[in-house]
Amino acid sequence: MGWLALCVSLPAQQYMLHAYSQADGLKNTSFHGIARDRDGFLWVATENGVFRFLGSSFRQFGSEQGIEGVDVHSILADANGTVWAGTEEDLYRWDGKRFVPAGTTPISIPGSRRLAEEDERHLLVVDKGRLFRLEHNEKGQMVSYVPVIPDIQVKALPELGRLTSVSILKTPFNGQRIWVSNGKKLYSLSSDRPSDSSGRDRGKVTEWGGGPGAAGRRVEQRTGGSKRCALGGRDETCGCAFTRIEPLH
């Protein structure tokens, strides 16, 4: 039988543990993730849909509430109050009454850790192995959905097209870095949103995890000039974009 344990903070760093199970509205299930929205509600992603904690019991959201393919792998509550739920079939957002598809075409979320909030208008999504930026309005309605890493960089480093997770960490001077992984190696890149004022490494992807103690290498997109083509291994002089891979010392 599936059950969920929640901790309640008490004075002097003491915690009270509550265990919730079927008697509290949870089905016989396993749990993939948990998120808290701005109103304080907890949302739980499970193999039997999404459950919202009401303070003493849980309410289930599944196919009748708009989620097709009720095995929900990822759950995220953004700063605007929108709750996002991802299944292998599609990505959904809570509109206050039911879950509706996030876009006009399906966005596959077959695993956990594939959603991250970049800022109040943008989500990062790992979809079919690629990293995408989903722009939405204040109601959560999609405005655009575009790749973050250009095709030319993915061609130069095919591992960037086999990603399985994404997260964001703050950096000094109000910047932030995006971290992605393909399960074997870790990659970092700067956010190019206006909220990231660092700007120093925009367009650069750094690969980590080449081996024990090994330095990373940087995959960089630039335009023009005579450089060695990372794809063909030859010098090319042109005005188009190219990709350079260089070791980090």
DODODREN-69845 format. One line per 10 residues: their letters; for each residue x, y, z of N, C-alpha, C. Coordinates in Angstrom, 3 decimals, always signed. Example, Ala and Ser with C-alpha at 12.3 -4.5 7.8 and 13.67 -1.06 7.14 Angstrom:
! DODODREN-69845
AS	+13.190,-5.690,+7.800,+12.300,-4.500,+7.800,+13.200,-3.300,+7.800; +12.850,-2.250,+7.080,+13.670,-1.060,+7.140,+12.900,+0.030,+7.870
This chain:
! DODODREN-69845
MGWLALCVSL	+0.847,-1.193,+0.000,+0.000,+0.000,+0.000,+0.877,+1.235,+0.000; +0.560,+2.189,-0.881,+1.342,+3.402,-0.932,+1.014,+4.346,+0.208; +2.015,+5.079,+0.689,+1.780,+6.067,+1.723,+2.781,+7.188,+1.570; +2.461,+8.346,+2.126,+3.271,+9.542,+2.017,+3.487,+10.111,+3.400; +4.737,+10.472,+3.715,+5.067,+11.056,+5.012,+5.394,+12.530,+4.842; +4.778,+13.397,+5.655,+5.038,+14.829,+5.645,+5.496,+15.263,+7.021; +6.472,+16.175,+7.036,+6.997,+16.681,+8.299,+6.447,+18.070,+8.571; +6.073,+18.320,+9.815,+5.604,+19.630,+10.253,+6.633,+20.209,+11.203; +7.115,+21.425,+10.897,+8.134,+22.059,+11.718,+7.531,+22.615,+13.007; +8.196,+22.352,+14.132,+7.805,+22.869,+15.431,+8.933,+23.732,+15.981
PAQQYMLHAY	+8.679,+24.533,+17.037,+9.738,+25.355,+17.615,+10.936,+24.507,+18.028; +12.110,+25.158,+18.078,+13.364,+24.523,+18.492,+13.752,+23.380,+17.557; +13.424,+23.538,+16.238,+13.829,+22.579,+15.214,+13.334,+21.164,+15.482; +12.169,+21.053,+16.056,+11.543,+19.751,+16.230,+10.554,+19.517,+15.095; +10.386,+18.269,+14.714,+9.512,+17.934,+13.598,+8.530,+16.851,+14.014; +7.313,+17.008,+13.516,+6.290,+15.991,+13.748,+6.009,+15.298,+12.422; +6.056,+13.990,+12.420,+5.885,+13.208,+11.206,+4.456,+12.685,+11.107; +3.803,+12.950,+9.963,+2.471,+12.432,+9.689,+2.559,+11.493,+8.485; +1.973,+10.347,+8.582,+1.923,+9.392,+7.480,+0.510,+9.355,+6.915; +0.392,+9.482,+5.575,-0.904,+9.495,+4.909,-0.993,+8.299,+3.967
SQADGLKNTS	-2.175,+7.710,+3.884,-2.360,+6.509,+3.064,-3.737,+6.543,+2.402; -4.256,+5.386,+2.019,-5.543,+5.319,+1.325,-6.684,+5.922,+2.141; -6.612,+5.791,+3.431,-7.675,+6.327,+4.279,-7.769,+7.844,+4.188; -6.687,+8.494,+3.728,-6.660,+9.951,+3.609,-6.902,+10.411,+2.170; -7.269,+9.461,+1.300,-7.559,+9.818,-0.083,-6.505,+9.421,-1.081; -5.363,+8.891,-0.612,-4.322,+8.426,-1.525,-4.656,+7.024,-2.012; -4.421,+6.764,-3.296,-4.638,+5.435,-3.848,-3.388,+4.585,-3.643; -3.540,+3.309,-3.922,-2.391,+2.413,-3.883,-1.448,+2.810,-5.009; -0.354,+3.477,-4.679,+0.413,+4.171,-5.717,+1.866,+4.360,-5.302; +2.669,+4.842,-6.226,+4.036,+5.278,-5.941,+4.140,+6.744,-6.309
FHGIARDRDG	+5.099,+7.451,-5.705,+5.176,+8.897,-5.816,+6.417,+9.304,-6.609; +6.233,+10.262,-7.528,+7.331,+10.711,-8.382,+7.824,+12.115,-8.044; +7.019,+12.919,-7.374,+7.441,+14.278,-7.077,+6.401,+15.010,-6.266; +6.818,+16.130,-5.675,+5.917,+16.927,-4.843,+6.251,+18.406,-5.034; +5.239,+19.260,-5.046,+5.437,+20.702,-5.221,+4.447,+21.444,-4.347; +4.813,+22.656,-3.953,+3.947,+23.505,-3.143,+3.632,+24.766,-3.921; +2.344,+25.085,-4.093,+1.985,+26.283,-4.846,+1.995,+27.508,-3.941; +1.756,+28.683,-4.505,+1.876,+29.932,-3.740,+0.777,+30.086,-2.696; -0.303,+29.290,-2.823,-1.372,+29.313,-1.831,-1.136,+28.328,-0.693; -0.035,+27.577,-0.784,+0.307,+26.642,+0.280,-0.163,+25.215,+0.069
FLWVATENGV	-0.882,+24.950,-1.026,-1.326,+23.590,-1.302,-0.156,+22.736,-1.776; -0.146,+21.476,-1.359,+0.835,+20.523,-1.843,+0.225,+19.720,-2.983; +1.005,+19.522,-4.054,+0.601,+18.742,-5.216,+1.584,+17.579,-5.352; +1.062,+16.381,-5.486,+1.895,+15.175,-5.519,+1.709,+14.469,-6.858; +2.810,+14.190,-7.525,+2.781,+13.446,-8.789,+2.899,+11.960,-8.484; +1.970,+11.180,-9.012,+1.950,+9.748,-8.738,+1.645,+8.980,-10.023; +1.696,+7.659,-9.917,+1.373,+6.813,-11.063,-0.136,+6.733,-11.308; -0.914,+7.311,-10.403,-2.367,+7.349,-10.545,-2.892,+8.775,-10.612; -2.132,+9.676,-11.235,-2.565,+11.047,-11.384,-1.907,+11.986,-10.390; -2.503,+13.171,-10.254,-2.022,+14.193,-9.331,-2.951,+14.239,-8.121
FRFLGSSFRQ	-2.346,+14.361,-6.930,-3.132,+14.511,-5.702,-2.800,+15.854,-5.080; -3.844,+16.567,-4.646,-3.653,+17.848,-3.951,-4.009,+17.656,-2.488; -3.097,+18.082,-1.621,-3.310,+17.948,-0.181,-4.137,+19.122,+0.310; -5.259,+18.829,+0.947,-6.206,+19.856,+1.383,-6.054,+20.224,+2.849; -5.023,+19.719,+3.499,-4.787,+20.012,+4.909,-5.018,+18.820,+5.798; -5.986,+17.995,+5.432,-6.253,+16.791,+6.217,-6.479,+15.566,+5.330; -6.715,+15.791,+4.038,-6.942,+14.689,+3.113,-6.496,+15.111,+1.717; -6.565,+14.171,+0.775,-6.098,+14.421,-0.579,-7.244,+14.321,-1.579; -7.149,+15.132,-2.628,-8.086,+15.043,-3.748,-7.320,+14.598,-4.979; -7.883,+13.667,-5.713,-7.222,+13.109,-6.885,-7.654,+13.829,-8.160
FGSEQGIEGV	-6.676,+14.045,-9.073,-6.929,+14.606,-10.393,-6.364,+13.637,-11.426; -7.226,+13.145,-12.309,-6.806,+12.184,-13.322,-7.423,+12.485,-14.663; -7.833,+11.438,-15.373,-8.360,+11.603,-16.727,-9.630,+12.453,-16.751; -10.460,+12.350,-15.724,-11.687,+13.141,-15.699,-11.400,+14.630,-15.530; -10.234,+14.941,-14.998,-9.832,+16.340,-14.827,-8.838,+16.778,-15.911; -8.712,+15.989,-16.991,-7.943,+16.426,-18.149,-6.614,+15.754,-18.387; -6.120,+14.944,-17.444,-4.809,+14.322,-17.602,-4.953,+12.984,-18.321; -4.476,+12.926,-19.562,-4.466,+11.666,-20.315,-3.159,+10.931,-20.016; -3.268,+9.655,-19.680,-2.067,+8.943,-19.268,-1.732,+9.370,-17.862; -2.371,+8.739,-16.890,-2.376,+9.283,-15.536,-1.087,+9.049,-14.757
DVHSILADAN	-0.081,+8.397,-15.348,+1.200,+8.232,-14.662,+1.967,+9.539,-14.788; +1.885,+10.368,-13.762,+2.477,+11.715,-13.783,+3.901,+11.643,-13.244; +4.871,+11.978,-14.101,+6.282,+11.836,-13.737,+6.867,+13.085,-13.086; +6.386,+14.269,-13.486,+6.952,+15.527,-12.978,+5.839,+16.469,-12.571; +6.103,+17.232,-11.508,+5.150,+18.233,-11.024,+5.929,+19.493,-10.657; +5.406,+20.657,-11.014,+6.081,+21.927,-10.723,+5.030,+22.991,-10.487; +5.213,+23.788,-9.451,+4.349,+24.939,-9.163,+5.200,+26.199,-9.323; +4.821,+27.075,-10.259,+5.650,+28.242,-10.521,+5.232,+29.433,-9.665; +5.978,+30.526,-9.800,+5.754,+31.702,-8.956,+4.426,+32.388,-9.243; +3.855,+32.157,-10.428,+2.575,+32.764,-10.778,+1.390,+31.998,-10.212
GTVWAGTEED	+1.647,+30.829,-9.644,+0.568,+30.021,-9.100,+0.116,+28.906,-10.015; +0.694,+28.809,-11.220,+0.329,+27.736,-12.148,+1.026,+26.440,-11.751; +0.270,+25.346,-11.764,+0.821,+24.022,-11.487,+0.949,+23.288,-12.813; +2.136,+22.712,-13.051,+2.427,+21.986,-14.285,+2.631,+20.515,-13.951; +2.026,+19.633,-14.738,+2.146,+18.195,-14.520,+2.545,+17.532,-15.826; +3.578,+16.690,-15.795,+4.081,+16.066,-17.007,+3.897,+14.563,-17.013; +3.352,+14.041,-18.098,+3.245,+12.604,-18.321,+4.000,+12.266,-19.605; +4.122,+10.987,-19.885,+4.785,+10.591,-21.126,+3.997,+11.061,-22.341; +2.691,+11.231,-22.176,+1.851,+11.653,-23.290,+1.881,+13.159,-23.523; +1.955,+13.966,-22.433,+1.867,+15.416,-22.626,+2.217,+16.157,-21.336
LYRWDGKRFV	+2.391,+17.472,-21.486,+2.580,+18.382,-20.357,+1.278,+19.159,-20.168; +0.812,+19.242,-18.916,-0.465,+19.896,-18.606,-0.251,+21.023,-17.600; -1.177,+21.998,-17.629,-1.168,+23.069,-16.637,-2.542,+23.147,-15.986; -2.567,+23.510,-14.729,-3.809,+23.656,-13.975,-4.361,+25.051,-14.226; -5.603,+25.143,-14.740,-6.188,+26.450,-15.053,-7.144,+26.935,-13.962; -7.125,+26.254,-12.833,-8.005,+26.614,-11.734,-9.209,+25.714,-11.609; -9.524,+24.993,-12.702,-10.665,+24.083,-12.701,-10.280,+22.672,-13.138; -9.348,+22.589,-14.098,-8.939,+21.300,-14.608,-7.544,+21.429,-15.228; -6.959,+20.305,-15.580,-5.671,+20.319,-16.265,-5.911,+20.354,-17.769; -5.194,+21.257,-18.450,-5.320,+21.404,-19.897,-3.929,+21.255,-20.511
PAGTTPISIP	-3.834,+20.776,-21.758,-2.524,+20.660,-22.406,-1.795,+21.995,-22.439; -0.485,+21.951,-22.224,+0.297,+23.186,-22.189,+0.462,+23.804,-23.564; +0.522,+22.978,-24.607,+0.738,+23.495,-25.946,-0.255,+22.934,-26.943; -0.035,+23.280,-28.207,-0.921,+22.809,-29.270,-0.525,+21.423,-29.760; +0.734,+21.019,-29.510,+1.200,+19.677,-29.840,+1.729,+19.033,-28.567; +1.696,+17.704,-28.466,+2.115,+17.027,-27.230,+3.575,+17.296,-26.869; +3.825,+17.440,-25.579,+5.159,+17.591,-25.019,+5.381,+16.408,-24.091; +6.287,+15.524,-24.456,+6.471,+14.282,-23.706,+7.379,+14.483,-22.498; +6.901,+14.065,-21.315,+7.679,+14.132,-20.070,+7.726,+12.712,-19.499; +8.635,+11.861,-19.984,+8.638,+10.454,-19.576,+9.371,+10.159,-18.278
GSRRLAEEDE	+9.889,+11.182,-17.600,+10.619,+10.950,-16.358,+10.579,+12.166,-15.460; +11.126,+12.021,-14.269,+11.170,+13.121,-13.311,+12.320,+14.067,-13.629; +12.339,+15.215,-12.959,+13.386,+16.229,-13.079,+13.533,+16.755,-14.512; +12.434,+16.845,-15.229,+12.476,+17.343,-16.602,+11.801,+18.707,-16.745; +11.437,+19.328,-15.633,+10.845,+20.659,-15.632,+11.613,+21.545,-14.660; +11.825,+22.803,-15.021,+12.448,+23.770,-14.119,+11.923,+25.156,-14.452; +11.713,+25.971,-13.439,+11.243,+27.343,-13.650,+12.443,+28.260,-13.830; +12.519,+28.908,-14.989,+13.624,+29.825,-15.271,+13.339,+31.213,-14.710; +12.135,+31.712,-14.934,+11.677,+32.955,-14.341,+10.153,+32.951,-14.405; +9.515,+34.081,-14.097,+8.056,+34.082,-13.963,+7.318,+33.885,-15.286
RHLLVVDKGR	+8.028,+33.909,-16.392,+7.381,+33.729,-17.694,+7.976,+32.578,-18.510; +8.929,+31.844,-17.952,+9.591,+30.815,-18.740,+9.834,+29.540,-17.926; +9.539,+28.412,-18.560,+9.890,+27.103,-18.033,+10.941,+26.474,-18.931; +11.804,+25.658,-18.341,+12.720,+24.824,-19.108,+12.171,+23.406,-19.099; +12.145,+22.782,-20.265,+11.526,+21.468,-20.418,+12.457,+20.549,-21.194; +12.728,+19.371,-20.668,+13.434,+18.342,-21.425,+12.382,+17.506,-22.131; +12.360,+17.622,-23.453,+11.331,+16.981,-24.282,+12.023,+16.221,-25.404; +11.833,+14.899,-25.427,+12.435,+14.044,-26.466,+13.944,+14.240,-26.542; +14.582,+14.405,-25.396,+16.028,+14.504,-25.320,+16.604,+15.885,-25.518; +15.793,+16.858,-25.957,+16.270,+18.222,-26.170,+15.775,+19.143,-25.072
LFRLEHNEKG	+16.518,+20.234,-24.835,+16.121,+21.234,-23.857,+15.364,+22.341,-24.571; +14.121,+22.618,-24.115,+13.282,+23.649,-24.703,+12.958,+24.719,-23.666; +12.678,+25.915,-24.174,+12.204,+27.017,-23.330,+10.744,+27.289,-23.674; +9.882,+27.132,-22.671,+8.459,+27.390,-22.850,+8.146,+28.761,-22.275; +7.761,+29.683,-23.139,+7.335,+31.012,-22.693,+5.822,+31.024,-22.551; +5.337,+31.603,-21.460,+3.894,+31.639,-21.230,+3.495,+32.996,-20.668; +2.204,+33.291,-20.757,+1.709,+34.539,-20.200,+1.349,+34.351,-18.728; +0.769,+35.384,-18.118,+0.500,+35.332,-16.683,-0.534,+34.275,-16.313; -1.322,+33.822,-17.290,-2.308,+32.778,-17.036,-1.759,+31.375,-17.289; -0.497,+31.302,-17.724,+0.107,+30.012,-18.006,-0.059,+29.560,-19.438
QMVSYVPVIP	-0.716,+30.354,-20.283,-0.940,+29.978,-21.678,+0.343,+30.147,-22.480; +0.668,+29.136,-23.288,+1.920,+29.146,-24.023,+1.975,+30.264,-25.055; +3.141,+30.931,-25.104,+3.405,+31.965,-26.104,+4.373,+31.420,-27.157; +5.408,+30.700,-26.712,+6.371,+30.110,-27.644,+7.019,+28.894,-26.996; +7.626,+28.061,-27.854,+8.276,+26.836,-27.387,+9.435,+26.559,-28.334; +10.664,+26.889,-27.899,+11.823,+26.837,-28.789,+12.991,+26.130,-28.107; +13.895,+25.515,-28.897,+15.080,+24.878,-28.308,+16.000,+25.914,-27.660; +16.608,+25.531,-26.554,+17.568,+26.407,-25.875,+18.953,+26.265,-26.504; +19.346,+25.044,-26.803,+20.658,+24.770,-27.394,+20.478,+24.634,-28.903; +21.163,+25.458,-29.703,+20.971,+25.435,-31.160,+21.308,+24.081,-31.769
DIQVKALPEL	+20.696,+23.797,-32.922,+20.916,+22.532,-33.610,+22.391,+22.301,-33.920; +23.105,+23.356,-34.260,+24.501,+23.204,-34.650,+25.353,+22.703,-33.486; +25.017,+23.124,-32.258,+25.742,+22.629,-31.099,+25.381,+21.184,-30.794; +24.128,+20.819,-31.010,+23.711,+19.432,-30.794,+24.379,+18.515,-31.814; +24.552,+18.992,-33.054,+25.239,+18.191,-34.064,+26.703,+17.995,-33.705; +27.306,+19.019,-33.120,+28.705,+18.911,-32.729,+28.888,+18.012,-31.513; +27.891,+17.993,-30.634,+27.955,+17.183,-29.422,+26.606,+16.470,-29.281; +26.443,+15.314,-29.925,+25.138,+14.640,-29.965,+24.554,+14.317,-28.596; +25.412,+14.227,-27.569,+24.893,+13.946,-26.232,+23.913,+15.011,-25.761; +24.004,+16.222,-26.329,+23.084,+17.302,-25.959,+21.686,+17.070,-26.512
GRLTSVSILK	+21.530,+16.051,-27.329,+20.219,+15.680,-27.832,+19.652,+14.450,-27.149; +20.321,+14.029,-26.056,+19.862,+12.861,-25.303,+19.750,+13.195,-23.815; +19.238,+14.371,-23.510,+19.166,+14.842,-22.134,+18.020,+14.168,-21.384; +18.201,+14.048,-20.062,+17.178,+13.401,-19.228,+16.771,+14.228,-18.015; +17.458,+15.339,-17.722,+17.091,+16.136,-16.552,+17.577,+17.566,-16.712; +16.931,+18.491,-15.952,+17.309,+19.898,-15.975,+17.077,+20.493,-14.595; +17.945,+21.422,-14.208,+17.751,+22.189,-12.979,+18.441,+23.539,-13.158; +18.126,+24.490,-12.268,+18.689,+25.836,-12.338,+19.243,+26.211,-10.970; +20.443,+26.780,-10.962,+21.066,+27.243,-9.723,+21.429,+28.715,-9.869; +21.223,+29.472,-8.804,+21.580,+30.883,-8.802,+23.091,+31.035,-8.740
TPFNGQRIWV	+23.599,+32.113,-9.363,+25.016,+32.430,-9.339,+25.190,+33.847,-8.795; +26.425,+34.241,-8.436,+26.632,+35.611,-7.941,+26.196,+36.654,-8.963; +25.931,+37.855,-8.490,+25.560,+39.007,-9.320,+24.236,+38.766,-10.053; +23.297,+38.112,-9.366,+21.933,+37.936,-9.864,+21.835,+37.083,-11.126; +22.826,+36.275,-11.382,+22.775,+35.386,-12.539,+22.268,+34.013,-12.148; +22.165,+33.136,-13.131,+21.772,+31.774,-12.864,+22.331,+30.883,-13.963; +22.597,+29.633,-13.610,+23.111,+28.681,-14.578,+22.135,+27.530,-14.709; +22.007,+27.066,-15.944,+21.179,+25.908,-16.250,+22.079,+24.679,-16.248; +21.638,+23.648,-15.555,+22.377,+22.387,-15.515,+21.507,+21.296,-16.113; +22.061,+20.542,-17.048,+21.345,+19.436,-17.667,+22.236,+18.201,-17.665
SNGKKLYSLS	+21.596,+17.049,-17.770,+22.351,+15.793,-17.758,+21.710,+14.811,-18.728; +22.544,+13.896,-19.245,+22.026,+12.802,-20.063,+22.148,+11.463,-19.327; +22.383,+11.531,-18.024,+22.520,+10.325,-17.218,+23.953,+9.853,-17.084; +24.838,+10.353,-17.953,+26.250,+9.971,-17.903,+27.160,+11.177,-17.689; +26.789,+12.317,-18.269,+27.592,+13.525,-18.147,+26.695,+14.697,-17.758; +27.353,+15.706,-17.219,+26.663,+16.906,-16.759,+27.100,+18.083,-17.622; +26.153,+18.956,-17.952,+26.434,+20.125,-18.784,+25.857,+21.368,-18.113; +26.557,+22.495,-18.277,+26.055,+23.754,-17.732,+26.085,+24.827,-18.809; +25.143,+25.755,-18.714,+25.088,+26.896,-19.619,+24.395,+28.041,-18.905; +24.685,+29.254,-19.341,+24.058,+30.425,-18.738,+22.678,+30.628,-19.314
SDRPSDSSGR	+21.767,+31.060,-18.457,+20.461,+31.488,-18.948,+20.656,+32.763,-19.742; +19.942,+32.890,-20.872,+20.042,+34.123,-21.658,+18.806,+34.994,-21.492; +18.071,+34.761,-20.393,+16.916,+35.597,-20.114,+17.374,+36.932,-19.530; +16.546,+38.002,-19.637,+16.911,+39.294,-19.056,+17.167,+39.230,-17.561; +16.571,+38.237,-16.863,+16.774,+38.135,-15.429,+18.182,+37.692,-15.083; +18.927,+37.183,-16.075,+20.307,+36.768,-15.841,+21.220,+37.877,-16.328; +21.764,+38.642,-15.389,+22.557,+39.811,-15.758,+24.033,+39.497,-15.961; +24.449,+38.251,-15.734,+25.868,+37.934,-15.883,+26.298,+38.046,-17.339; +25.615,+37.301,-18.235,+25.834,+37.445,-19.671,+27.191,+37.006,-20.169; +28.107,+36.661,-19.277,+29.481,+36.416,-19.675,+29.638,+35.173,-20.533
DRGKVTEWGG	+28.892,+34.110,-20.229,+29.061,+32.848,-20.926,+27.863,+32.473,-21.782; +27.108,+33.455,-22.223,+25.945,+33.144,-23.041,+26.378,+32.463,-24.335; +25.632,+31.450,-24.730,+25.952,+30.716,-25.936,+26.974,+29.623,-25.744; +27.481,+29.451,-24.522,+28.491,+28.439,-24.252,+27.909,+27.316,-23.398; +28.199,+26.089,-23.783,+27.798,+24.917,-23.024,+29.059,+24.240,-22.534; +29.162,+24.016,-21.231,+30.318,+23.359,-20.657,+29.959,+21.939,-20.280; +30.768,+20.998,-20.750,+30.563,+19.583,-20.466,+31.447,+19.175,-19.290; +30.851,+18.452,-18.344,+31.577,+17.962,-17.177,+31.442,+16.439,-17.116; +32.386,+15.802,-16.449,+32.257,+14.365,-16.235,+32.923,+13.523,-17.292; +34.036,+14.013,-17.886,+34.747,+13.216,-18.873,+35.493,+12.048,-18.275
GPGAAGRRVE	+35.665,+12.050,-16.967,+36.383,+10.979,-16.284,+36.820,+11.466,-14.929; +37.307,+10.574,-14.048,+37.726,+10.985,-12.705,+38.813,+12.049,-12.767; +38.526,+13.209,-12.207,+39.512,+14.280,-12.157,+39.724,+15.006,-13.474; +38.948,+14.662,-14.494,+39.139,+15.269,-15.805,+38.499,+16.648,-15.855; +39.155,+17.569,-16.591,+38.577,+18.892,-16.776,+37.434,+18.819,-17.761; +36.581,+19.814,-17.727,+35.472,+19.850,-18.670,+35.924,+20.410,-20.001; +34.982,+20.497,-20.943,+35.253,+21.139,-22.216,+34.050,+21.983,-22.584; +34.301,+23.016,-23.378,+33.275,+24.002,-23.678,+32.876,+23.909,-25.151; +31.572,+23.920,-25.375,+31.018,+23.924,-26.728,+30.440,+25.299,-26.963; +30.963,+26.013,-27.941,+30.620,+27.426,-28.102,+30.137,+27.707,-29.511
QRTGGSKRCA	+29.067,+28.466,-29.624,+28.555,+28.877,-30.923,+28.971,+30.310,-31.191; +29.580,+30.553,-32.354,+29.956,+31.907,-32.750,+29.598,+32.120,-34.213; +29.867,+33.331,-34.715,+29.522,+33.659,-36.088,+30.722,+34.261,-36.795; +30.975,+33.799,-38.052,+31.993,+34.392,-38.895,+33.400,+33.995,-38.526; +34.371,+34.433,-39.340,+35.763,+34.184,-39.054,+36.248,+32.867,-39.626; +37.578,+32.661,-39.577,+38.182,+31.425,-40.053,+38.492,+30.546,-38.861; +37.743,+29.491,-38.703,+37.894,+28.604,-37.562,+37.835,+27.161,-38.048; +38.331,+26.256,-37.225,+38.236,+24.847,-37.551,+36.821,+24.367,-37.254; +36.188,+23.806,-38.261,+34.807,+23.376,-38.119,+34.743,+22.156,-37.212; +33.938,+22.239,-36.152,+33.839,+21.128,-35.203,+33.139,+19.927,-35.812
LGGRDETCGC	+32.363,+20.152,-36.856,+31.623,+19.049,-37.463,+32.464,+18.317,-38.492; +33.126,+19.077,-39.386,+33.862,+18.439,-40.469,+35.352,+18.329,-40.243; +35.889,+18.957,-39.179,+37.308,+18.874,-38.896,+38.157,+19.620,-39.910; +37.645,+20.669,-40.528,+38.402,+21.413,-41.519,+38.181,+22.906,-41.286; +39.084,+23.706,-41.831,+38.944,+25.152,-41.696,+37.883,+25.665,-42.645; +37.044,+26.546,-42.143,+36.021,+27.153,-42.978,+35.986,+28.649,-42.709; +35.929,+29.443,-43.753,+35.770,+30.886,-43.621,+34.431,+31.266,-44.222; +33.540,+31.734,-43.389,+32.207,+32.078,-43.874,+31.554,+33.024,-42.876; +30.357,+33.470,-43.182,+29.638,+34.360,-42.303,+28.587,+33.659,-41.494; +28.547,+32.335,-41.585,+27.509,+31.602,-40.873,+27.985,+31.209,-39.479
AFTRIEPLH	+27.063,+30.673,-38.710,+27.405,+30.241,-37.354,+28.200,+28.948,-37.404; +29.121,+28.793,-36.458,+29.866,+27.552,-36.352,+29.971,+27.183,-34.888; +30.431,+25.988,-34.623,+30.570,+25.513,-33.247,+32.024,+25.189,-32.972; +32.513,+25.623,-31.827,+33.878,+25.323,-31.414,+33.843,+24.529,-30.119; +34.640,+23.475,-30.062,+34.777,+22.687,-28.833,+36.200,+22.870,-28.339; +36.349,+23.326,-27.112,+37.685,+23.552,-26.559,+37.750,+22.995,-25.148; +38.923,+22.465,-24.724,+39.062,+21.953,-23.362,+39.140,+23.088,-22.359; +38.736,+22.812,-21.122,+38.885,+23.761,-20.032,+40.096,+23.359,-19.209; +40.990,+24.297,-18.971,+42.212,+24.004,-18.230,+42.088,+24.442,-16.782
